Amino acid sequence: MAVHEAAGASTPGQANLRDHSVILGLGYVGLPLAQQAVRSGVKVVGLDLSERVVNGLNAGRSHVDDLSSADIDEMREKGFSATTDPSVIVDADTVVICVPTPLSDDGGPDLSAVQSAAETVGDHLRSGTLVVLESTTYPGTTDEFMRPILESRSGLVAGRDFSLAFSPERIDPGRQDFGVKNTPKVVGGFSPECTRQATKFYSRFIDTVVEARGTREAEMAKLLENTYRHVNIAMVNEMAQFCHELDIDLWNVIELAKTKPFGFQAFYPGPGVGGHCIPIDPNYLSHRVKQRLGYPFRFVELAQEINASMPNYVAQRAQNLLNADKLAINGATVLLLGVTYKANIGDQRQSPAVPLAKRLQHLGAQVVFHDPHVEQWNVTGVTKADPDPIAAAAAADLVILVQNHREYDVDALEAASTRFLDTRGVPGSSSRL
Ligand SMILES: NC(=O)c1ccc[n+]([C@@H]2O[C@H](COP(=O)([O-])OP(=O)(O)OC[C@H]3O[C@@H](n4cnc5c(N)ncnc54)[C@H](O)[C@@H]3O)[C@@H](O)[C@H]2O)c1
């Protein structure tokens, strides 16, 4: 396995600098990547289908949590611009594709954005360009799905006329200690030369680049990382349920296990998994295994089942808390604190707060929400609580801490609440899941 540590910015005059890049898809992944590339002197044009995204960026407005509007201004001062015009691809040395890969209605991979991006790139591709896919997807996508589209639309041949690679994005939105620059970047090319070209590009602005054997290994590495998290979170979620019955404090158990300096990594229970990765990516893998080999990937299916059951479990615990005081959940006011999929960001995608709210409503509760990161939450029948979380907590029959945003003083919130359920295991909280 080859690992390349960046030797610093390339000097002018060096051949084939890969200086002009187009980043296609300017969301949570594409925009931070563009920022890091621009900071290192790479000229970046951002290409997106959305007029709203492009106009916002060109007016200096950020639409993702990890970048402020000041960051966009800094990028623009360094030459970044955004466009909806795909002809910019003609002038690019490198095109990086960062488009969404959601699930389709039947739970399988929805590669429609990758397909349309590949068609767009293929229509404008010229000889010598490097094309990299960063979207999370099943192993084989770059070679079996994207390469034929690029080749047929351009008339060029991968590995001969243009370079093709996959490089998984490992970004963790909201994280301060690891970002694009200091998180090692895995790259896997269609051929060894394609890998070399991709390494050369990313080494310009990322500290460590790790070469995979090929595109499939790079695609699979990302799915291993996410499946590992999915399975371990499911394990502690299942433990949380029986530990509660056995009167064992699982949070304390995890702190004890964590004192072992090797062979253990802590995962924590919660109200369910959310975001763009954990609830989606492992399904790409299990779908692929079943489609190609005819048998299930049992770990993923079990993890999916357990993690998806957590919102209902939290609702049941809420019902039990009211029941202990001889109250019904039917007609009770339940306040959800934090409705994003993780703390300290505004991303609502796949948030477990949605099925939780729906379950509580199904049981007859009047659900209200408070979230300093969310202006509008589109769950029918749920209303916005008092902007002061303490006043909102005092007004509810039951408060559920779903995400522990840094703005929350959990001790004060718990003290103000008549009944409190902490799904995040905040130290000192006496009402943990
Ligand atoms: N968000 C994360 O934390 C994260 C982390 C690691 C990997 N990923 C993966 O990265 C990929 C992108 O995710 P994201 O969170 O950045 O998505 P996003 O929805 O935030 O952004 C995607 C952008 O792509 C644009 N787009 C869609 N189709 C396009 C096309 N054909 N041409 C041009 N633009 C197009 C959309 O308008 C949007 O602005 C996904 O595969 C995701 O699984 C996401």
The ligand as an ORCA input file, in Angstrom:
! r2SCAN-3c Opt
* xyz 0 1
  N     -22.712     14.716      3.843
  C     -21.805     13.909      4.359
  O     -21.507     13.957      5.530
  C     -21.075     12.895      3.482
  C     -19.914     12.301      3.987
  C     -19.212     11.390      3.214
  C     -19.701     11.058      1.943
  N     -20.846     11.633      1.461
  C     -21.269     11.258      0.110
  O     -20.947     12.315     -0.796
  C     -21.939     12.433     -1.818
  C     -22.496     13.841     -1.863
  O     -23.145     14.103     -0.620
  P     -23.476     15.581     -0.111
  O     -23.832     15.418      1.331
  O     -22.387     16.522     -0.481
  O     -24.787     15.916     -0.994
  P     -25.533     17.327     -1.088
  O     -26.951     17.003     -1.372
  O     -25.186     18.188      0.094
  O     -24.895     18.030     -2.366
  C     -24.958     17.485     -3.638
  C     -25.018     18.615     -4.670
  O     -24.957     17.993     -5.955
  C     -25.810     18.721     -6.835
  N     -26.119     17.868     -7.967
  C     -26.927     16.785     -8.016
  N     -26.905     16.233     -9.245
  C     -26.058     16.981     -9.989
  C     -25.604     16.908    -11.339
  N     -26.003     15.928    -12.154
  N     -24.768     17.865    -11.772
  C     -24.347     18.862    -10.960
  N     -24.724     18.948     -9.652
  C     -25.565     18.030     -9.191
  C     -26.984     19.114     -5.970
  O     -27.682     20.229     -6.517
  C     -26.292     19.446     -4.641
  O     -25.969     20.820     -4.548
  C     -22.972     11.354     -1.508
  O     -22.669     10.200     -2.233
  C     -22.759     11.087     -0.037
  O     -23.142      9.766      0.333
  C     -21.532     12.565      2.205
*
